């Protein structure tokens, strides 16, 4: 007697994990972008991804947890 088996898989999409950077003393968005992406010109992408917590891109706080896009 043959039995038929059915495999059930979860079809919900998996959310990509966000990457964060914790601001250290002396950091600025340009230096963070250079360290993370290899070029400081990506600072604006970090700024735009964190508009909720960065009022002025020239003033970031030590200990801030920034989302890296």
Number of C-alpha atoms within 10 A of each C-alpha: 2 4 5 4 6 6 4 6 6 6 6 6 6 7 6 6 6 8 10 12 13 13 17 13 9 9 14 19 22 18 17 21 20 15 11 13 13 11 13 16 13 18 19 14 14 19 24 13 14 17 12 8 13 17 11 9 16 10 11 20 15 13 11 14 14 20 16 17 13
